Amino acid sequence: MKTSIFALCFLCLLCATTAFGQSAPILSNTAQPVQMFEHAQHASEHAMAQESSLLGSNPYTYAQGEQPLSEFGSSPMYETPLGDIARAYRKEHAAKAKAVKALEK
């Protein structure tokens, strides 16, 4: 009995708020046309700016303490390919001891 009265009151409250939401004068129902403003220079042709260097006057300068790559020597660092690493992991995994299944009845 209490739940049905509560449900009826809740339904009444829900219907009242819905009706108020539909009848509230928030927006007018008259149509208003969209006004598009024109930008005169948006698509017009004009001269391009002067070319300027982003690196300054001399692009090949370096700060004190830096050394060119040629002074470090030419011994390339060897990195193991990922395929070889994967094969080694697969062999290591196959060599490990497997779990023993024991069924007790």
Secondary structure as GFF3:
##gff-version 3
##sequence-region A 1 105
A	DSSP	alpha_helix	2	23	.	.	.	ID=ss1
A	DSSP	three_ten_helix	69	72	.	.	.	ID=ss2
A	DSSP	alpha_helix	82	95	.	.	.	ID=ss3
###
